[in-house]
Amino acid sequence: MSSPTVRGSRIPAPARLFLVVLCFSLVGDEIALLALTFRLAETGQGVWVSALLLAQLIPMVVVPPLVGPRVDRFDGGRVLGVITAVQGVALLPIILFPTPVVMVGGFLLVSVLAAAALPALLAILPVLARESVSTSVNAAYEGVRSLAALTGPVVAGALLAAVSLRLCLVIDAISFVMAGLCVLAMRVSRPGKASDGTDGGAAEGIRALWRVPSLRALLPLLAITVSAMSTVNVALVFLVRGPLGGGEMMFGILSALWGAGLLGGSVIVARTRWGARGPERVVGVGALTTGVGLSAVGLFPVIAVAVPALVLAGVGNALVNVSLRTAVQLRTPATVHGRTHAAMAALIASFFVVGLLLGGLSSVETAGPVFLLGGLTVTVSAAGGLLAPLVPGLRERLREPRGHGSEQRR
């Protein structure tokens, strides 16, 4: 079966404006997350860092599947604008009472709102591109996230070292409120569909993904890759404070290097032209690239190696993110995109939670081995995934049913 080639196209002006507004909010979010992470790490206990990141991710497991069906039925643009603005207000408890318990609890509330907004955001992207599938807008969205990941940590490190945690949180709150109001003012809209022929609610998103052999085959690799990246997210702060001998500023810069790699990877994948199984292959290549980068940091925990290795890992991360979103849009019907994106987001968040639980065991002494073990596991798994289609029996099982792609894009 041959499928139309998926490639980049010119991004319409409304989509560009939407992405600029989104970037402002994401930068503020990165500033707040890094500031909270470093302050909690000062307790000397990895459990607080893990608790913060779990507070960010656990809602992603539970909330998107509940919201996804509503996104497919109602106007996703209004849902996104209102929730984004309310997130700014939800930061007030942390600003007023920045104790470890309030930091984690308050960030949990913000994360619940963010998880509710995500299905609407991902479903709106192809609508803004005026296409059913758009690698360009998917890559541009990843680029915006990457830019936020690149600039946010550096700004946060400087503010945290020179001023205070409260200022970082105030900036995040303002960015949320302004972004939400801008989205509402722009009237970004994805009208709901009264009937799409499916009545499965949230479960339909899982079923739509599971019915596609190539997406189903990606799940083990995604589980391993995402869990490993989540584990090293916790270990990075201890790597800086231990083997690398740095402080807030170094932590901010090294976190930003991953963002630089994400930005570079977004540019690469935006220029990628792929055929029937292209997106799935790029997921494997991205995972392999990330695994090599993490392994290098674990083998040689020195700043000269950590800098290029973290950039490389970020490039691989971008390849995975963009190609996975494109594969979901390409392989599943547009009428259930709210549910399929919600289902995939929940699965990814579940894998992140596993990694964070493992990351809670990290310390200054174990940071290097955590990077090495995680990187080698991802590298071996990705290599196996890329080689699997070369096995005749597996190649037939991964092949899409005839007419699958064109039928779903009607």
PyMOL commands that set and color helices and strands:
alter all, ss='L'
color gray80, all
select helices_A, chain A and resi 13-41+46-73+76-90+92-96+100-128+135-162+165-186+202-210+213-241+248-270+278-299+303-331+334-359+367-390+392-398+404-408
alter helices_A, ss='H'
color red, helices_A
deselect
rebuild
show_as cartoon
